[in-house]
Amino acid sequence: MRIAIIGGGLTGLTLAYYLQKEGVAYDLFEANERPGGNLLSPLDQAGYQLEAGPNSLLLSAELSELLTELGLADHIQEAAPVSQHRYVLRQGQYQALPGSPPALLASNFFSWKTKLRLLRELLHRPTPPVPGETVAAFFERHFGAEVVNYAVNPFVAGIYAGDPAELLLSLTFPQLAALEQQYGSVLRGFAAGQKKGGSGRRRTITLRGGVQALTDALAARLTHYHPGHSVLAIHQQADSQYELTVQNQPPATYSHLALALPTYAAAELLRPLHPGAATALAAVRYPPMTLVYSAYDRAAVAHPLVGFGALHPRVEGTYAAGAIWTSAIFPDRVPAGQVLFTSFVGGTQFARQAQEPAAAQLVAVDTELRQLYGIGAAPRWQGRYYWPRSIPQFDAHLAAARAAVAPLAAQGIVAVANWAAGVSVPDCVKHARATAGAFGKQHGK
C-alpha cells in the first residue's frame, strides 16, 4: 500500500502524520511552498498578531492529544474568561446572547411569544428526519422565525459564512436531527445530554505565535512531504494503480489517493477519470470573505468589549457580518492601550461587500464600527485579508458532491478535505485520524 495525499492543508498534513505513525507509505504533495492551507497567521510589522483563518480553536480530545505529541502543549494559550459572552445586534444595539435555555427565558432577548414557543418545544414528539430540510426550516419548525432571524442566522453566517435557508441540517448539524429522532424536543435532548455528563464546555484556545503553528509543526515532522509540487494529472493504470504527473518530479505510482483539496481543485484532477463526480464537485459553492482588522486606542472606544465578539443578523442591514473582539480574547495580540476588531465582510449573505475595493471596505468597516461601538477617533491601524473562496457551503450541492465521490472509495480514492470532514479544526483532525486508522488496518491485513 502506498498513498498519495494531494493537498497540504490541515487535513492532508494530519493524515500524513498519522499514516507515518501507522507505518503506511505515503507522499504528500502541496502546490504552495507554505503548508497549512486556510490556517494562516500573518504577523504584521505594526505589532499585531493576526489570524487570516480560524481565530481560535475549541480544544477537543483528539486535538489536545495531537498538540501534545507535536510538543505544542506549552504553546496553548487560553482565551480570556470574557470569551464566554457573545453578543448579537438587535435594533442597532448589542445584546448579550443568553448562554442557556433558562437564561434565555429570564432575559429580554426574545419576545414573550417566542419564549412560549420555546416552552412548547419541550412537548415535541420524536419524529423521523425531514429529507432535504434546511437549518432555517428546522429551527423555525421548532422555535419560530424570531429565533431563526436573531440567533440561527447570525451564528450560521459567523461560523459557516452561509445562509441557514440554504444549508442542510443533515450536513451542518446532524446531531440536532439525531436529537429530534430520539427525543422529539431538541431542548429535552440537550438536557438529557447534560445529565449524562455531556455539558462540559470545550476550552477556547489559540497557540502562541498563531494557529498556523499547528500545521507548521505537522509539516516539520513529515518525512515524505513535498511542498512546491503541484499534481498536474492522475492516470489510472490497468492494474488499478494510479500514476501521478507531478510538477518537478518524475511520475510515481500509488495504490490509493487521498484528496485533501477544495472541491473545485479536486474536480479538475478527477474530470478525465470521473467526469460525473467532477461536475458535482465543481458545483460546490465557496463564497468570498474579507477579514478587516481595525485597531483603535482603548480610550476612544465607549463599548466595554467584555466578550468574544458580536454577530449581525441579516435583518439588521449591516455592512459586516460581525466582528471578533480579538484584543478582549487574547490581550497580548495588540500593543498596550489598544483594541483590535477582526470584522468579517462576506460569506453567502454579504458576498457583494466582500468583493468591493480594499479602500472602500476599510472605510465602510471603520464607519460601522464607530457607530456601533461609540468610537470617537480614527483607527490607529487597519489591514485586510481577502479569501476569494472561503468556506464550502454545506448545502444541496455539497450533498450531491459527497454522494458522487463516495463510490470512488472502492477504487482507492477518498476525500479528506474540510468539505468531507467538517469545517472546524477538531473535525478535520478527527476525520484525518480516522482515515489513517482505516488505512492502517488495511495495511496490516
C-alpha positions in Angstrom: 0.0 0.0 0.0 1.3 3.4 -1.0 -0.9 6.5 -0.7 -0.6 9.9 -2.5 -2.1 12.7 -0.4 -2.9 15.7 -2.7 -3.1 18.9 -0.7 -1.1 20.1 2.3 -3.7 21.9 4.3 -4.6 20.8 7.9 -6.4 17.6 6.9 -3.8 16.4 4.5 -0.9 17.1 6.9 -2.7 15.4 9.7 -3.5 12.4 7.6 0.2 12.1 6.6 1.3 12.4 10.2 -0.9 9.5 11.4 -0.1 7.4 8.3 3.5 7.9 9.2 2.8 6.6 12.7 0.9 3.6 11.3 3.9 2.7 9.1 1.9 3.3 5.9 3.9 4.6 2.9 2.8 7.9 1.6 3.8 11.0 -0.3 2.1 14.4 0.4 2.1 16.9 -2.5 1.4 20.5 -1.9 1.4 23.1 -4.7 2.4 26.0 -2.4 5.7 26.4 -0.5 3.8 27.2 2.7 1.9 24.4 4.5 -1.4 24.8 6.2 -4.0 26.0 3.6 -6.6 28.0 5.5 -4.6 28.1 8.7 -2.7 31.4 8.2 -1.2 33.5 11.0 0.5 36.6 9.4 2.3 38.8 11.9 2.1 42.4 10.8 5.1 44.7 11.2 3.0 47.1 13.2 2.9 44.6 16.1 -0.5 43.0 15.7 -0.8 39.2 15.8 -3.4 38.4 13.2 -5.2 35.3 12.0 -6.5 35.0 8.5 -8.1 31.7 9.1 -9.5 30.4 12.4 -9.1 33.0 15.1 -9.4 30.4 17.9 -9.8 26.7 18.5 -12.2 24.6 20.5 -10.0 22.0 22.2 -11.3 18.5 21.5 -9.7 15.3 22.9 -8.1 14.5 19.5 -6.7 17.9 19.0 -5.3 18.0 22.6 -3.6 14.7 22.0 -2.1 15.9 18.7 -0.8 19.1 20.2 0.9 17.2 23.0 2.5 14.8 20.6 3.8 17.7 18.5 5.3 19.3 21.5 2.8 22.2 21.4 1.1 21.7 24.7 3.1 24.5 26.2 2.1 26.8 23.3 -1.5 26.6 24.2 -2.9 30.0 25.2 -6.3 30.1 26.9 -8.9 32.6 25.8 -9.7 35.2 28.4 -12.7 34.3 30.6 -14.8 37.0 29.0 -14.9 35.0 25.8 -17.9 33.0 27.0 -20.0 36.1 26.4 -21.4 36.5 22.9 -23.4 39.5 21.5 -25.9 39.9 18.7 -27.0 43.2 17.1 -30.7 43.9 17.6 -32.4 47.2 16.6 -29.0 48.8 16.3 -27.8 47.8 19.8 -25.7 44.9 21.0 -27.4 42.5 23.3 -25.8 39.6 25.2 -26.9 36.2 23.8 -28.1 34.1 26.8 -25.9 31.1 27.4 -28.5 28.6 28.4 -32.3 28.0 27.9 -33.1 29.1 31.5 -31.1 32.3 31.0 -32.8 32.8 27.7 -36.3 32.6 29.3 -35.3 35.0 32.0 -33.8 37.6 29.6 -35.4 40.1 27.3 -33.5 38.9 24.3 -36.7 37.2 22.8 -40.3 38.2 22.9 -42.8 36.5 25.2 -44.3 34.9 22.1 -41.0 33.2 21.3 -40.4 32.3 24.9 -43.8 30.5 24.9 -42.8 28.8 21.7 -39.6 27.6 23.4 -41.6 26.1 26.2 -44.0 24.3 23.8 -40.9 22.9 22.0 -40.5 20.7 25.1 -43.7 18.9 24.1 -42.4 17.8 20.6 -42.7 14.1 20.0 -39.9 12.1 18.3 -40.2 12.3 14.5 -38.1 11.0 11.6 -35.9 13.4 9.8 -37.3 15.6 7.0 -35.4 14.8 3.8 -33.5 17.9 2.5 -34.6 20.1 5.4 -32.6 23.3 5.8 -31.2 24.6 9.0 -33.6 27.6 8.9 -36.7 25.3 8.3 -35.7 23.1 11.2 -35.3 25.9 13.7 -38.4 27.7 12.6 -40.4 24.5 12.9 -39.1 24.0 16.5 -38.7 27.6 17.8 -40.2 30.1 15.3 -38.9 32.8 13.0 -37.5 35.2 15.6 -35.0 32.5 16.7 -34.0 32.0 13.1 -33.6 35.7 12.5 -31.7 36.7 15.6 -29.9 33.5 16.7 -29.5 31.0 13.9 -28.9 33.4 11.1 -26.0 35.3 12.6 -24.5 32.2 14.1 -24.5 30.4 10.7 -23.1 33.5 9.0 -20.4 33.8 11.5 -19.3 30.1 11.7 -20.1 28.8 8.2 -20.2 32.1 6.2 -23.5 30.7 5.0 -27.3 31.2 4.9 -29.4 28.9 7.1 -32.1 28.9 4.4 -29.7 27.1 2.1 -27.5 24.9 4.4 -28.8 21.4 5.0 -29.5 20.3 8.6 -28.2 16.8 7.9 -24.8 18.1 6.8 -24.4 21.2 9.1 -25.9 20.0 12.4 -26.6 16.2 12.1 -26.6 15.9 15.9 -29.8 18.0 16.0 -31.6 15.7 13.6 -30.5 12.8 15.9 -31.9 14.5 19.0 -35.2 15.1 17.2 -35.4 11.4 16.3 -34.7 10.3 19.8 -36.4 12.9 22.0 -38.6 14.9 19.7 -37.7 18.1 21.6 -34.2 19.4 20.9 -34.2 21.1 24.3 -35.1 17.9 26.1 -32.3 16.2 24.2 -29.8 18.8 25.3 -31.0 18.4 28.9 -30.6 14.6 28.7 -27.1 15.0 27.4 -26.2 17.3 30.3 -27.5 14.6 32.8 -25.2 12.1 31.1 -22.2 14.4 31.7 -22.0 15.9 28.3 -22.4 19.5 29.4 -18.7 20.4 29.7 -17.8 23.4 27.6 -14.8 22.9 25.4 -11.9 25.2 26.1 -11.3 28.0 23.7 -7.6 28.4 22.9 -5.1 29.6 20.4 -1.4 28.8 20.0 1.4 31.2 20.8 2.6 32.5 17.5 -0.7 31.8 15.9 -2.8 28.8 14.9 -0.5 28.2 11.9 2.0 26.8 14.5 -0.1 23.5 14.3 0.4 23.0 10.6 4.0 24.1 10.7 4.7 21.5 13.4 3.0 18.8 11.4 4.9 19.6 8.2 8.2 19.6 10.2 7.5 16.0 11.4 6.8 14.5 8.0 9.4 12.5 6.1 7.6 12.5 2.7 6.2 16.0 2.4 6.8 17.7 -0.9 5.9 21.5 -0.9 6.0 23.3 -4.1 5.0 20.2 -6.1 1.7 20.5 -7.9 -0.1 17.4 -9.1 -0.9 18.0 -12.7 -2.7 14.9 -13.7 -3.9 11.5 -12.5 -3.7 8.4 -14.7 -5.3 5.1 -13.8 -3.3 2.1 -14.9 -4.6 -1.4 -16.0 -3.7 -2.8 -12.6 -5.9 -0.2 -10.8 -2.8 1.7 -9.6 -2.6 5.4 -10.1 0.2 7.2 -11.8 0.6 10.9 -10.8 2.2 13.6 -13.0 3.8 15.9 -10.5 5.5 19.2 -11.2 9.3 19.0 -10.9 9.2 15.3 -10.1 9.2 12.0 -12.1 5.9 10.1 -12.3 5.2 7.8 -9.4 2.6 5.1 -8.8 0.2 4.7 -5.9 -2.4 2.3 -4.7 -4.7 4.9 -3.1 -5.3 8.6 -3.5 -6.4 11.0 -0.7 -7.9 14.2 -2.0 -7.1 16.9 0.6 -8.2 19.6 -1.8 -11.1 22.1 -2.2 -13.8 20.7 -4.4 -13.0 22.9 -7.3 -9.4 21.8 -7.4 -10.3 18.1 -6.9 -12.8 18.5 -9.8 -10.1 19.4 -12.3 -7.9 16.4 -11.4 -10.8 13.9 -11.4 -12.5 15.2 -14.6 -10.7 12.9 -17.1 -11.3 9.8 -15.0 -14.7 10.6 -13.3 -16.5 13.4 -15.2 -19.7 12.9 -13.3 -18.1 13.3 -9.9 -16.0 16.2 -11.2 -19.2 18.1 -12.3 -20.7 17.6 -8.8 -17.6 18.8 -7.1 -17.3 21.9 -9.3 -20.8 22.9 -8.3 -20.0 23.3 -4.6 -20.0 27.0 -3.6 -17.3 28.8 -1.7 -18.4 32.4 -1.1 -15.8 35.2 -0.9 -14.7 36.6 2.5 -12.6 39.5 3.6 -11.2 39.9 7.1 -10.8 43.5 8.0 -8.6 44.3 11.0 -9.2 47.6 12.8 -7.2 48.9 15.8 -8.1 51.8 18.0 -6.9 53.5 21.2 -8.8 51.8 24.0 -9.7 55.2 25.4 -11.5 56.1 22.2 -13.9 53.1 22.4 -17.0 53.6 24.5 -18.2 49.9 24.4 -16.8 47.8 27.3 -15.9 44.9 24.9 -16.5 42.2 27.6 -16.9 39.2 25.3 -15.8 37.1 22.4 -17.4 39.4 19.8 -20.7 40.3 18.1 -22.7 39.0 15.2 -25.0 40.9 12.9 -28.3 39.3 11.7 -29.0 40.0 8.1 -32.3 41.7 9.0 -30.2 44.5 10.7 -28.9 45.5 7.3 -25.2 46.0 8.3 -22.1 46.1 6.1 -20.2 43.4 8.0 -21.4 40.0 9.3 -19.9 40.8 12.7 -16.6 41.2 14.4 -14.4 39.2 16.9 -13.0 41.3 19.7 -9.5 40.0 19.3 -7.9 42.1 22.0 -10.6 41.1 24.5 -10.0 37.3 23.9 -6.2 37.5 23.6 -4.9 40.8 25.0 -1.3 40.2 24.2 -2.0 40.3 20.4 -2.1 44.1 20.3 0.1 46.9 21.6 -0.7 48.1 25.1 -3.6 50.6 25.3 -5.2 49.5 22.0 -8.1 47.3 21.0 -8.4 45.2 17.8 -11.5 44.2 15.9 -11.5 41.4 13.3 -14.5 42.1 11.1 -16.0 39.6 8.7 -17.1 41.0 5.4 -18.6 38.4 3.1 -20.0 35.0 3.1 -23.1 34.0 1.2 -25.2 36.7 2.8 -22.7 39.5 2.5 -20.9 38.4 -0.8 -21.2 41.8 -2.6 -19.4 43.7 0.2 -16.6 41.1 0.2 -15.6 41.9 -3.4 -15.5 45.7 -3.1 -12.2 47.5 -3.4 -9.9 47.4 -0.3 -10.1 51.1 0.3 -13.9 51.1 0.3 -14.0 48.1 2.7 -11.7 49.8 5.2 -13.8 53.0 5.2 -17.1 51.2 5.4 -16.0 48.9 8.3 -14.4 51.9 10.2 -17.7 53.9 9.8 -19.8 51.0 11.0 -17.5 50.2 14.0 -17.5 53.9 15.1 -21.3 54.0 15.0 -21.9 50.7 16.8 -19.2 50.9 19.4 -19.2 54.6 20.1 -15.6 55.1 18.8 -14.5 58.7 18.8 -11.2 58.6 16.9 -9.7 57.3 13.7 -8.1 53.9 13.6 -4.5 53.5 14.7 -4.1 50.9 12.0 -6.2 48.9 9.5 -5.5 45.9 7.3 -7.3 43.2 5.5 -7.0 39.7 4.1 -9.2 38.5 1.2 -10.2 35.0 0.5 -11.8 34.7 -2.9 -13.2 31.3 -1.9 -13.7 30.8 1.8 -15.8 28.1 3.4 -17.5 25.3 1.4 -21.3 25.6 1.8 -22.9 22.6 3.3 -26.0 22.8 1.1 -27.6 20.6 -1.6 -24.6 21.0 -3.9 -22.3 19.6 -1.3 -24.6 16.7 -0.5 -24.6 15.8 -4.2 -20.8 16.1 -4.3 -20.3 13.8 -1.4 -22.7 11.3 -2.9 -20.9 11.4 -6.2 -17.4 10.9 -4.6 -18.4 8.2 -2.1 -18.4 5.3 -4.7 -14.8 6.2 -5.6 -13.6 4.8 -2.3 -14.0 1.3 -3.8 -11.4 2.4 -6.4 -9.0 3.7 -3.9 -9.9 7.4 -3.9 -11.0 9.0 -0.7 -11.8 12.7 0.2 -10.3 14.1 3.4 -10.7 17.9 2.9 -12.9 20.1 5.1 -15.8 19.7 2.7 -15.8 16.0 3.6 -14.6 16.2 7.3 -16.3 19.4 8.6 -15.2 23.0 8.7 -13.7 23.1 12.2 -10.1 22.2 13.1 -11.2 19.5 15.5 -13.4 18.0 12.8 -10.6 17.9 10.3 -8.2 16.3 12.8 -10.7 13.7 13.9 -11.5 12.8 10.2 -7.9 12.6 9.2 -7.0 10.4 12.2 -9.9 8.0 11.5 -9.0 7.8 7.8 -5.4 7.0 8.7 -6.6 4.3 11.1 -8.7 2.7 8.4 -5.7 2.7 6.0 -3.6 1.2 8.8 -6.0 -1.7 9.2 -5.9 -2.4 5.5 -2.1 -2.2 5.5 -1.9 -4.7 8.4 -4.0 -7.4 6.7 
